[in-house]
Amino acid sequence: MTIVRFESENYYFQFFKLTLKPQYCDSNSILEVVQELEKLIGFKIVRIYNQDSTGRPIYLYQAPKDTHLPPDKDSMWLISFIIEDGYFERLLSIDNFFQREKIFASTIAKFFVAGKGEEIKKVSWISSESGKNYKISKLRKNPKALGRPALYHQNAEDSPIELKFEEALVKNKIVFKKQQEVYEGGALLTVLDFIIEKPLIAIFCDGYKYHYDKLSVLKDRRQDRVLQLLGYKVLRFTGSEIIENTGQCIEEVKRFLISSSPT
């Protein structure tokens, strides 16, 4: 599955039921995909990535952070379409997209295959009673969509507790990565403060001012369940635990490493 995210100044949408053909996944060919789709639709592509089995993105393309996004118009098109009678997608278009329907269908077939690898031979358009002009009020995006979205578990990157925890991991020669994005079905699920890849362990350093309301706790619990389904063992340490007894936190990580290692 390949996720392609399009953005304008205030709106976004993404394809997530298509798979980019292998011949277009290299750094040069992916630019052809970006240029043709942007020209057809009028939105800017900000990233293209595949998801591995653990939800981690394998980026094929990312627009620069200072990319200029196209302005919105008073009337834009929200268009739903079905590929090969089984894969539903939708797109937004700033201009009168319907003059380019056939070109778009052939472009999709050129670059992508359908969800299970089928060659695309058929694209069916879904119209509304009002003549294909749908409301778009529910598609407002985060104004910082090109940056890292605010998530319930997160403190500022490199907060004091994260730095203290990182120093302890390094001191104990535990191999890790920082700030790993994890996606679920094309949507960003969470950003792990630390990830240990072998075995797969997700670590969160939860700050003092987070996780004290019911909604935050529920979101954290759901994140943990999804991460477990993706194969992660999940460890959450509070700020007080890390500040008062970092060594104990690291010992818990070590126990997880030992218990998860093949015998």
RAMOBEL-V340318 format. One record per residue. N is the residue number from 1. RES is the residue in one letter. PSI is psi in degrees with one decimal (* if undefined). NEAR is the number of other ideal C-beta (glycine too) atoms within 10 Angstrom. Layout:
BEGIN
n->(N & N)
res->(RES & RES)
psi->(PSI & PSI)
near->(NEAR & NEAR)
END
This chain:
BEGIN
n->(1 & 2 & 3 & 4 & 5 & 6 & 7 & 8 & 9 & 10 & 11 & 12 & 13 & 14 & 15 & 16 & 17 & 18 & 19 & 20 & 21 & 22 & 23 & 24 & 25 & 26 & 27 & 28 & 29 & 30 & 31 & 32 & 33 & 34 & 35 & 36 & 37 & 38 & 39 & 40 & 41 & 42 & 43 & 44 & 45 & 46 & 47 & 48 & 49 & 50 & 51 & 52 & 53 & 54 & 55 & 56 & 57 & 58 & 59 & 60 & 61 & 62 & 63 & 64 & 65 & 66 & 67 & 68 & 69 & 70 & 71 & 72 & 73 & 74 & 75 & 76 & 77 & 78 & 79 & 80 & 81 & 82 & 83 & 84 & 85 & 86 & 87 & 88 & 89 & 90 & 91 & 92 & 93 & 94 & 95 & 96 & 97 & 98 & 99 & 100 & 101 & 102 & 103 & 104 & 105 & 106 & 107 & 108 & 109 & 110 & 111 & 112 & 113 & 114 & 115 & 116 & 117 & 118 & 119 & 120 & 121 & 122 & 123 & 124 & 125 & 126 & 127 & 128 & 129 & 130 & 131 & 132 & 133 & 134 & 135 & 136 & 137 & 138 & 139 & 140 & 141 & 142 & 143 & 144 & 145 & 146 & 147 & 148 & 149 & 150 & 151 & 152 & 153 & 154 & 155 & 156 & 157 & 158 & 159 & 160 & 161 & 162 & 163 & 164 & 165 & 166 & 167 & 168 & 169 & 170 & 171 & 172 & 173 & 174 & 175 & 176 & 177 & 178 & 179 & 180 & 181 & 182 & 183 & 184 & 185 & 186 & 187 & 188 & 189 & 190 & 191 & 192 & 193 & 194 & 195 & 196 & 197 & 198 & 199 & 200 & 201 & 202 & 203 & 204 & 205 & 206 & 207 & 208 & 209 & 210 & 211 & 212 & 213 & 214 & 215 & 216 & 217 & 218 & 219 & 220 & 221 & 222 & 223 & 224 & 225 & 226 & 227 & 228 & 229 & 230 & 231 & 232 & 233 & 234 & 235 & 236 & 237 & 238 & 239 & 240 & 241 & 242 & 243 & 244 & 245 & 246 & 247 & 248 & 249 & 250 & 251 & 252 & 253 & 254 & 255 & 256 & 257 & 258 & 259 & 260 & 261 & 262 & 263)
res->(M & T & I & V & R & F & E & S & E & N & Y & Y & F & Q & F & F & K & L & T & L & K & P & Q & Y & C & D & S & N & S & I & L & E & V & V & Q & E & L & E & K & L & I & G & F & K & I & V & R & I & Y & N & Q & D & S & T & G & R & P & I & Y & L & Y & Q & A & P & K & D & T & H & L & P & P & D & K & D & S & M & W & L & I & S & F & I & I & E & D & G & Y & F & E & R & L & L & S & I & D & N & F & F & Q & R & E & K & I & F & A & S & T & I & A & K & F & F & V & A & G & K & G & E & E & I & K & K & V & S & W & I & S & S & E & S & G & K & N & Y & K & I & S & K & L & R & K & N & P & K & A & L & G & R & P & A & L & Y & H & Q & N & A & E & D & S & P & I & E & L & K & F & E & E & A & L & V & K & N & K & I & V & F & K & K & Q & Q & E & V & Y & E & G & G & A & L & L & T & V & L & D & F & I & I & E & K & P & L & I & A & I & F & C & D & G & Y & K & Y & H & Y & D & K & L & S & V & L & K & D & R & R & Q & D & R & V & L & Q & L & L & G & Y & K & V & L & R & F & T & G & S & E & I & I & E & N & T & G & Q & C & I & E & E & V & K & R & F & L & I & S & S & S & P & T)
psi->(133.7 & 131.0 & 126.8 & 118.2 & 126.4 & 144.1 & 148.8 & -163.9 & -39.7 & 1.2 & 158.6 & 160.6 & 168.3 & 148.7 & 135.2 & 16.3 & 8.4 & 159.7 & 126.1 & 134.8 & 142.7 & -34.0 & -10.6 & 12.4 & -7.5 & 165.8 & -27.6 & -46.9 & -30.0 & -27.0 & -32.4 & -42.5 & -48.2 & -48.8 & -42.6 & -40.8 & -39.6 & -41.1 & -38.6 & -40.6 & -33.9 & -5.9 & 160.5 & 135.3 & 122.5 & -24.2 & 151.1 & 129.9 & 155.5 & 152.9 & 132.4 & -178.3 & -15.6 & 7.3 & -0.4 & 140.1 & 141.5 & 99.3 & 129.1 & -27.6 & 137.0 & 128.1 & 150.6 & 150.9 & -27.3 & 19.2 & 133.0 & 124.8 & 141.6 & 146.0 & 156.1 & 158.1 & 164.4 & -34.5 & 118.9 & 163.7 & 129.4 & 113.9 & 126.7 & 141.9 & 156.8 & 134.4 & 124.9 & 36.6 & 12.6 & -11.4 & 109.1 & 132.4 & 168.5 & 157.2 & 158.1 & 144.9 & 134.3 & -37.8 & -176.5 & 86.8 & -30.9 & -12.1 & -11.1 & 20.6 & -49.9 & -38.9 & -41.1 & -45.6 & -42.3 & -32.7 & -43.0 & -44.1 & -30.2 & -43.2 & -25.4 & 159.6 & 163.3 & 177.7 & -38.5 & 17.6 & 7.9 & 140.6 & 139.3 & 118.2 & -13.1 & 130.1 & 120.2 & 132.9 & 139.1 & 124.2 & 152.5 & 166.0 & -25.5 & 11.2 & 41.4 & 8.9 & 92.6 & 159.6 & 147.0 & 16.2 & -24.8 & 1.8 & 20.5 & 135.6 & 164.7 & 127.7 & -13.8 & 37.9 & -24.2 & -14.0 & -169.1 & 122.2 & 150.5 & 128.9 & 155.8 & -35.9 & -16.4 & 142.0 & -178.4 & 142.3 & 140.4 & 38.5 & 164.3 & -40.4 & -35.0 & -41.0 & -41.3 & -42.0 & -41.0 & -44.1 & -39.5 & -38.8 & -44.7 & -45.1 & -35.6 & 9.8 & 39.1 & 122.1 & 130.4 & 168.8 & 156.1 & 151.7 & 57.6 & 121.0 & 141.9 & 130.9 & 152.9 & 112.0 & 34.7 & -8.2 & 142.5 & 118.3 & -48.8 & 171.4 & 116.9 & 134.5 & -42.9 & 148.5 & 133.2 & 127.4 & -28.3 & 104.0 & 169.9 & 107.1 & 129.1 & 129.8 & 129.4 & 136.8 & 99.9 & 120.7 & 172.0 & -37.2 & 6.4 & 158.7 & 24.1 & 1.5 & 156.4 & -40.9 & -42.7 & -42.2 & -43.8 & -42.0 & -40.6 & -42.6 & -41.3 & -43.6 & -44.6 & -41.5 & -43.8 & -42.1 & -39.3 & -39.9 & -30.9 & -1.9 & 6.0 & 145.5 & 134.4 & 126.9 & 128.3 & 127.5 & 133.7 & 162.3 & -39.9 & -38.9 & -45.1 & -43.9 & -42.2 & -30.3 & 70.5 & -36.9 & -40.5 & -39.2 & -43.6 & -37.0 & -37.4 & -41.1 & -43.8 & -39.7 & -38.8 & -40.1 & -43.1 & -45.9 & -24.0 & -6.6 & 142.9 & 140.5 & *)
near->(15 & 23 & 21 & 25 & 21 & 23 & 22 & 22 & 12 & 14 & 20 & 18 & 22 & 18 & 24 & 18 & 18 & 20 & 17 & 23 & 17 & 9 & 8 & 18 & 16 & 10 & 8 & 7 & 15 & 18 & 12 & 12 & 23 & 17 & 11 & 15 & 22 & 14 & 11 & 18 & 24 & 19 & 23 & 20 & 22 & 21 & 17 & 24 & 21 & 15 & 19 & 11 & 7 & 16 & 22 & 19 & 19 & 10 & 11 & 21 & 17 & 15 & 17 & 8 & 8 & 6 & 12 & 9 & 18 & 17 & 9 & 15 & 12 & 4 & 9 & 20 & 19 & 18 & 23 & 15 & 17 & 15 & 24 & 16 & 8 & 11 & 18 & 11 & 18 & 14 & 20 & 22 & 21 & 17 & 14 & 10 & 18 & 14 & 8 & 15 & 14 & 9 & 12 & 21 & 18 & 11 & 17 & 20 & 17 & 13 & 21 & 21 & 19 & 20 & 15 & 9 & 8 & 14 & 10 & 18 & 10 & 12 & 18 & 12 & 13 & 12 & 12 & 12 & 5 & 8 & 8 & 15 & 13 & 19 & 9 & 16 & 6 & 7 & 16 & 10 & 15 & 10 & 9 & 9 & 15 & 19 & 9 & 13 & 13 & 8 & 14 & 16 & 20 & 20 & 18 & 8 & 11 & 10 & 15 & 14 & 21 & 23 & 12 & 15 & 25 & 16 & 11 & 16 & 19 & 11 & 11 & 12 & 6 & 15 & 9 & 18 & 11 & 15 & 14 & 19 & 17 & 21 & 20 & 16 & 12 & 17 & 9 & 14 & 17 & 25 & 18 & 25 & 26 & 21 & 20 & 22 & 12 & 9 & 15 & 16 & 21 & 24 & 25 & 25 & 26 & 22 & 19 & 12 & 8 & 19 & 17 & 8 & 10 & 7 & 8 & 14 & 13 & 11 & 16 & 20 & 10 & 13 & 22 & 18 & 11 & 17 & 23 & 12 & 10 & 19 & 12 & 21 & 16 & 18 & 18 & 16 & 21 & 17 & 21 & 12 & 17 & 22 & 13 & 10 & 12 & 18 & 10 & 11 & 21 & 18 & 12 & 14 & 21 & 12 & 10 & 17 & 15 & 9 & 9 & 13 & 9 & 4 & 2)
END
